[in-house]
Every structure is written in C-alpha cells, then in structure tokens.
Amino acid sequence: MFPTIPIGYSGHEIGLAPTWSAVTLGASFVERHITLDRAMWGTDQAASVEIIGMHRLIRNIKDIEKAMGDGVKRVYESEQSSLRKLRR
C-alpha cells in the first residue's frame, strides 16, 4: 500500500499467526514482547513470546520472505519447453 514508507507491526496478541500475517501483508519490522515463562506474573506475560516461540517466529518470517520472492518474474530453464508449447 505504501511502498516508500516502512510499516511496522507491534503484536500484543496470544499466538504468532497475526505477526506472520502482518509480514505477509508488508510489515517491514515487527515488535513482540519476549518472556522466559508466559505463566509468570505480569500484565504482558500471557501475550509475550517464549524463547522457543521467538525461534519459530523468526524461522517462519524468514520462510515467508523467501516465499514472497523479490517480485521479479523469471522463466527458468526447466520451464522453457512448456512455455513454448503453451504459447502456440
């Protein structure tokens, strides 16, 4: 929507899917609270991400960015013969 303006996402929800969705929709950076134990006392603990969740969050964001590609359409060598057949 705003290609020249970096958009961020600050997540305070339980779960990681909304953060992944924000990245898919173009968020350039994300902010999540991190904790050692979500069961600890505190106002943000329940919506915070534990260490293992942070690893999942980062891994999946990298996968999303890779899947989204760079926006350049390419025809690979392995696709050339099919392309010629389909363009007839």
N, C-alpha and C positions, 0 to 999 in steps of 0.2 A: 504494500500500500504506500509506504513512504521509503522508496529505495535509497534516498540520500540521507535519511535520518536513522541512526541505530535505535532500535526499540528493545527495551529490556522487559523482563518478567520477574516479579517478586512473588514467590509462592508461599502461601501460609495454609495450604490445604493438607489433608491427610492423603497420602498416596503420591505417586510420581507421574501418572498419566497426564495431568494438566500441564506439568512442566514440559514433558515431551511434546505435547500438542502445541505449546507456545513456540518451541523451537521449530516445529514443522511449519507453523504459520509465519515464521520470520523473525522471532526474537533473536537478537544478536548476543545477548547475555542474560543469564538467569541468576537469581539470588534465592537461596534456600537456607533456612536455619539448620544447623547440624548439632547433634547431641550424642552422647555416649550411650544413653538409655532413655527411650521415649517414655518409660514408666516413671521416671524421676519426677519430683515435684517441680512445678513451674508452669507459667502461663503459656509458654511456647513449646513445651516438650512434646505434646501429642502431635503437633503439626511439623515437628522437626524431623530431620532425616538422620538415621543412624549411619555409622561408618559403612556398613555393607550396602545400605540403600544409596549412599553417595557414590559408591563404586558402580552400582547398577545405573544410577542416573547419568554419570559421566560416560559409561560404556555405551548406553543406548543413545545418548545425544551424539556421540561420535558416529554411531551406526546410521542415525537419521541424516546427519550432514553428508555422509558418504553416499547414502541412497538418493539424496536430493540432487547430487551432482553439482556441476558448475554452470549448468544452463546452456552449454554448448552441445548442439546435436551433432552426433558423429555416426557415420556408417562404417562399421568395422569390416575388415577383410572377409571375415566369415559370413557376412550378410550380403556381400556383393552379388553372388549368383541369384539369391532370392529376390533381391531388389530389381535386377534386370528382368527376371520373369514377371514380376508383378507390375512393371511399368509398361508392358506391351499393350 
